[in-house]
Amino acid sequence: MNLYVGNLSFKTMDDELKAAFEAFGTVSAARVVMDKFTGKSKGFAFVEMPNDAEAKAAIQGLDGKDLQGRPLRVNEAQPKPAGGPRREFRDRGPRY
């Protein structure tokens, strides 16, 4: 099961997050989402747990619990909504 973890401290790293979730079972991946321009955390992450029962236990056990001074928000990750069509950039000439 893929879990969404929100309200993370900007100092939280992948290994710290993984350790918190391993208290509830096997963790196959823990990824803190980083801003591609600044390299800093965006304050949320995704954790993958292969066993659904362990993942549900982690949701119940960690949702609202403090990690590095912030209460976590943990729930099952939802698929990313499909975006609309991308707009095309066109050079329309000089703007006076």
C-alpha positions in Angstrom: 0.0 0.0 0.0 1.3 3.5 -0.9 0.9 6.0 2.0 0.9 9.8 1.9 2.7 11.5 4.8 2.1 15.2 5.2 3.1 18.0 7.6 6.7 16.7 7.7 9.4 18.8 9.3 11.6 20.2 6.5 14.6 18.5 8.3 13.1 15.0 8.0 15.1 12.7 5.8 14.2 9.3 4.1 15.9 7.1 6.6 14.3 8.8 9.6 10.9 8.5 8.0 11.5 4.8 7.2 12.5 4.1 10.8 9.3 5.6 12.1 7.2 3.4 9.8 9.3 0.2 10.4 7.9 0.1 13.9 4.6 -1.1 12.2 6.1 -3.5 9.7 8.1 -3.9 6.5 8.8 -0.7 4.5 9.8 -1.2 0.9 10.4 2.5 0.2 10.3 5.9 2.0 10.7 9.0 -0.1 10.6 12.6 1.1 9.6 14.8 -1.9 12.2 17.4 -2.6 12.0 20.7 -4.6 14.0 20.2 -7.8 15.3 23.8 -7.8 16.2 24.3 -4.2 16.9 20.7 -3.1 14.9 21.3 0.1 12.0 19.2 1.3 8.5 20.1 0.3 7.1 18.9 3.6 5.5 15.6 2.4 6.5 12.1 1.5 5.4 8.7 0.3 5.9 5.4 2.1 5.4 2.0 0.5 4.4 -0.9 2.7 3.8 -4.3 0.9 1.5 -5.6 3.7 -1.9 -3.8 3.8 -2.6 -4.7 7.4 0.8 -3.3 8.5 0.1 -0.2 6.4 -3.3 0.3 8.1 -1.7 -0.1 11.5 0.9 2.5 10.6 -1.9 4.9 9.5 -3.7 4.4 12.9 -0.4 4.6 14.9 1.2 7.6 13.2 -1.6 9.9 12.1 -1.5 12.9 14.4 1.7 11.7 16.1 4.6 14.0 16.6 7.8 13.5 14.5 10.5 16.1 14.9 8.1 18.6 16.4 5.3 18.3 13.9 2.1 16.2 14.0 2.1 13.9 11.0 -0.8 13.5 8.6 -0.8 9.9 7.3 -3.4 8.3 5.0 -3.6 6.1 1.9 -2.1 7.9 -1.1 -4.6 8.8 -3.9 -3.7 8.7 -7.6 -2.6 12.0 -9.0 -5.5 13.6 -10.9 -5.1 13.9 -14.6 -4.2 17.4 -15.6 -5.8 19.3 -18.5 -4.0 19.8 -21.8 -0.8 21.7 -21.6 -0.7 25.2 -23.1 1.6 25.8 -25.9 4.1 28.7 -25.8 4.1 30.9 -28.9 6.2 33.9 -29.6 3.7 36.6 -30.5 6.4 39.2 -31.3 7.4 42.2 -29.4 5.1 43.8 -26.9 5.1 47.6 -27.0 
